[in-house]
Amino acid sequence: MSLEEFRAETRAWLEANCPKSMRSPIKSEADICWGGRNWEFKSEDQRLWLERMAEKGWTVPTWPKEYGGAGLSKEEAFVLKEEMRRINARSPLDSFGIWMLGPALLKFGTHEQKLEHLPPIARGEIRWCQGYSEPGAGSDLASLRTKGVLAGDHYVVNGQKVWTSYADKSDWIFALVRTEPEAPKHEGISFLLIDMDQPGVTTKPIKLISGKSPFCETFFDDARALVKNRLGKAGEGWTIAKYLLSHERASIVSEAGFGGLNPVTAAQTAGEVDEKGRIADPILRGKVAELTIDGLAFEATMRRVKEEADHGEGVGARASALKYLGTEINKRRHELNMSALGSDGLLWEGDREEDGEVARNWLRARANSIEGGTSEIQLNIVAKRVLELPGG
């Protein structure tokens, strides 16, 4: 089938199967479907949209069919993305399992591990969180102290993680755990998949300046992690972690300039449009046009880098440049949302502005400069490994 034939079939299927309520911009966290054992759908249309896309394999279109995907080529997956954007279709499922763990499982997991964990991720049945950072082990992640002691068919895990996004709502966690205490610090870490529904795993939300608590502290007190749920060999966790980090950074910036409420919608919401339906303020209109162009250019660059990686060139330090640029574009978008709404953008509570969603998201976007590697660290990597500038 040619790409044009695939596009025609995809367009027809989306028109017939995407509920109308799923063709409007996401305005708040409540509009996002994360899935999981305890997920409560916000509407029947949200449930239906996920079920239809998962059955089609289009929640993870490039994954092999036997693992819950559709086996699409990257070109076909890009066409699907374009056609969804054409009708403003929402993502049927947002998931750290899709963005981060899935690629790592596909590369490093055994066939049995893939069969056990990937299909539930694709169907939105299990919600995952990430256990990397610890108090005292952030930028120097390899100095982590959470430990796992082998006891027959499982590890006994003790320690603490921090900044574990949505840990209080997640079912499983993929965690870096020191299992080889005698090995050099980078070589003594294993990558464990841990069921959080067990004694010995507790979470504590961290309230942010936005007034919300997407981040948590996570505590392990004699928690169990089965050996069969160790990804890779004992001590190979650092290699897997670095691979996964490149996908985490891509997920943070992949929708830069496009995700969520956009400045045009914000201006229309505030009523600040002219007789042609354009943003009335020409300066703001120019800034929105500039952001849109930068977002499209960034997306094209992301696609080029992915294609080069598929041909064996690797991503390397360019991932740091992309993460930094995507962070800045996303921060600009939220700043423009605030500008477009004017004084209404300062509203913090009430139905009029979705309980201050725009203001809270503007504050939340500040964390983009920290999560997945701070902007300062990314710029250092670019300076040393791309520009080859002399270091101190």
N, C-alpha and C positions, 0 to 999 in steps of 0.2 A: 504494500500500500504506500502510495506517495504521501509526502507531508501535506499536500493540499487536500488529498482525499481524507487523510486523518483529521485535518482541521475541520472539514465539512461535517464529518461524523461526530466529532467532539462538540462542535457548535450545536448540532441538532440535539445531541444527548443532554447537554447542559440546559438548553432551552426547555426540554421536556421534563427534566428531573430536578433542577435547582428551584426550591420554593421561592416565591417572590420576596418573602421577608428575609431571605438569606442573600438578597441582592442589594442591600443597603449598607452604607459605611458603618464600621464598628465604632460605637460612640463611647463604650465603657467596657470594663473588665467583664461585666455580665454577658456581653455579646460574644465572648470568646469561649469556645468549647475545648476544655483540657482533657476530658475523659477521666477514666479511673474507676476503681471499684465502687467508690461512694459518690460518683458524679451524679448530679441532678440536672437534667436538661432544663434549660430556661424556657423552652417552648417545644411543641410537637414538631415544628419545622426544623429546629436544630437537631433533634434526634433523627428525623427522617433524612436530612441532608448528610449527616455522618454515616448512617447505615447505607445509603445509596452509594456514596463515594467509596466507602470501605469495601463494599461488595464488588465494586468495579476495580478495586485495587488502586484507586487514585488518591488515597490519602498519602501513599508512598509510591508514586507512579514508577520510579526507576528500580524499585526493589524487585527481585525475582518473584514470580507468581507463587512458588512454593512457600515463600515467607510472608505472604500477604500483600505483595505489590502487584503491579500490572506488567512488569517487564518492559516498560517503554524505554526507548532510546532517549538520550538527553535532548535531542532535537524535538522529539515528540512531547517530552515533558515540558519543554519551553513553550510549545504551541498550546498545550493544555493551560499553562499559566497565563498566556496571553488571552486565551478565550475566556478564562474565568475573570480576568481583569476587565475584559470588554463589557461584561454584563454586571460588573461590580460584585461578583460572587465572593462571599466570605470563605475563608479557609474552613473546611469542615472539622479540622482537628489541629490544635497546637500542642506540641509535645516535645519535651526534652528527649524522650525516647526516640523520636523521629530525627530531631536535629543533631543530637550528639551521640547517644548510646548506639542507635541503629547503625550508623556508618562504622563504628568501632567493632560491633558484633559481626557485621558483614566481612570485615577485613581480618579480624583476629579470632572470631568465635569458631567453635566446632559446629558441625552440621546439627548435632543434637541441641546445642545451645541456641542456635538460630531458630530451629523448629519450636523450641520451648518459649522463647522470649519475643521473637519478631512479630509473629501473627497477632498476639494480644496487643502489641504496640500499635500495629496498623489499624486494628479495629477500635482502638481507644478504650480498651478494657483495663489496662494497667497504666498508672501515672508514675513517672520516674522523676527523681531529683538527683542532684550531683553532690557528692561528698568529697570535695577537694580541699578548700582552704580550712585552716585551723588557726586558733589564737597563736600568734607567733610564727605561723607558716603561711604567709600570703604570697608575696612576690618570690620568696625563697621557699617554694612549695615542697621541695625535696627534703626539707628539714622536718617534715610532719612527724608527729609522735603517736598518732592512733596506731595501735598494734593489734596483730592477730596471731594467736598461738594455735598451732595445729593440734587438734585433738581427734584423731581418728578420721572420720569422713567430713569433719567440719573445722572451721576456725572459731576460736573464742575471741571476740573483738571488744576492745575497751579503748575509749578515747572520746574526743570531741571534735566536731566540725562546726564551722561557722559560715554565715552567708549562704546557707543551703536554701536556695529559692524554692518556696512552696513545699518545704519538707513536711509541714503540718497537714498538707492535703495529699501527700504522695503515698503510693503503695510500696514502692521499692526504691532503693538508692544504689547508684553505682559509686563506689568509694575507693579511694587510695588508702591502703593500709600497710603498715610496716610489718612484714612477715619474716624477714631475714635480718635480724638485728645485728648480726656480725658482718654483714656486707656493707660496702661503701653506700652512703646515703641514697644515691640515685639508683643503686642496684638492689636495694633491700625492700623495694615497694611492690606490692601486688595489687591487682585490679579486681575487686570483689563486688559481686552483685548480692545485695542483702535485702531480704524481705523485711519491711518495717513493721508488719503486723505481728509482732512477737514481744514477749517480755524482754526488757533490756534495751529497747530503743525508745527514746523520748525526744520530743521537740519543744522548742520554746520560741515563739515569734519575736522578731525584733522590730519595734515600731520605728518607722522612718519619719523624716521631716514632712513627707506627704500625708502623714496621718494613717498610712496603711502599713501592713506587715507582710510583704512578699518574702522577706528573708527570715531565716530562722537559725537558731543554734540547734545542733543535733548531738545527742549524747548516746554513747554505746556503753552499756554496763553488762559485760558477759553476754553480749548478743552473739547469735550463731550465724555463720555464713558457710554454706555447704561448699566443699572443695569443688564439686561439679559446677558451681557457679563462680569459679575463678576464671577470668578471661585471660588466656595465655598461660605461660608457666609462672611458677613462683619467682618473684623478683623481676618480672618483665613489665610491671605496671607503669614504669616511667615512660617506656616506649609507647605504650598504648595511650597514656595520658597526654603525651605531646601530640599524637595524632588526633585525639578527640578535641584538644584545645583549638586546633585549626578549624574544626567544624563548629565549636562553640562560638568562636569569634565571627565565623561566617553567619551563624544564626542571629547574632546580635545586630549585625549590620545589613542582612540580606534584603530587608524591606526599607532601608533608609530612604526617606523622602516619600514613601508611599503608604506605609501602614497607618491604620487608625484614622481619626478625624484629620482632614487636611485643611490648610488655610482657606481654600475656596469655600468648602462646606462651612467652616467656622464663620466666615464673613456673611454667607447667606443666612446662617442661623441668627446672626446679630442684626440682619437687615441692612447691612452697609453695602448695598449694591446699587449700580446705576440702572437706567431704563433698559439697558441691553443685558442686564443680569450679570455684569462684570463687577469685580471689586471696585467700589467707588473711589477709593484713595489710590491715585496713580503710582505713588511711591510704594505702597504696600503691594499693588498689583505687579510692579516690576520685580520686587523681591520674591514674590511667589513664582513668577515666571523663571527667575534665576534659579530658585531652588528646584523647580521642576526639571529644568535642563540639567542641573548638576546631578539630580537623582537619576535621570535617564542615562547620563554619561557614566555614572557610578555603576549602574546595573549592567551596562555594556562591558565595562571593565571587569566586573565580577565574572561575567560569562566568558570573556576572553581568557582570564586567568584559569578558570575551571577547564576550559578546552585545552589549554596548554598543559595543565596538570594531567589531563587524560592521555596526552601524548607523551608522557614520561618526563616532562620538564620540571615537575614539582612546583610547589607554591613557595616554600621556604619563607624567607623574611618578608616577602610581599604580603603575606597574611597580616603582618603587623601594620603595613601601610594601609591596607584595606580596612582593617579594624579601626584605625585612627580616623580615616576619612569618613567612614560610615557613621562613626560616633558623632563627628562634627555636623554632618548633614542632618542626622536625627535630632540633635539638639537645636539646630536652626529651625527645623520644622515645628518643633514644640514652641519655640519662641515666636514664630510667625502665627501659630494658632492663638497665642495669647494676644498678639498685636491685632489680629483680625477681629477678635471678640471685643476689643476695647476694654472698658471698665467691667463688662460682663465676665471677662476672663479671670477676674479676681474673685468671683463668687466661689465660696468654699462649701456651702451646704444648700440643699433644696433641689427640687425636681427641675427647676428652670435650666440649670446647667449640669444635670446629671451628677449632683452632689459634688460639684467642683472638679469634675473629671479632667478638664483641660488644665487647670492650675496644678492639680495633683500629678498629672502626667508630665507637666513641665518640670516639676521638682524631681520626679522619678527619673527623668532623662539625664539628670546630673550623674546618676550612678553609671551610665554608659561609659563614662571616663575612667571608671574603676573596675567594673566587672569584666571578667574575661582577660584581664591584664590591663593595668593602668595605662593611660595615654603616655605618661612619661616613660614607662618601660617600652612601649611600642616605638616611640620616637628614638629611644636609645638603640633598639634593635635595628631600625632603619638606618640610623647614622653609622653603626658599626658594620652591618652585614650587607647593606645595599650601597650606601655612599662610601663605605670603607674609610670613614674619617678616623683620625687618630684618637685613641681613648686615653683616659687618665689612669 
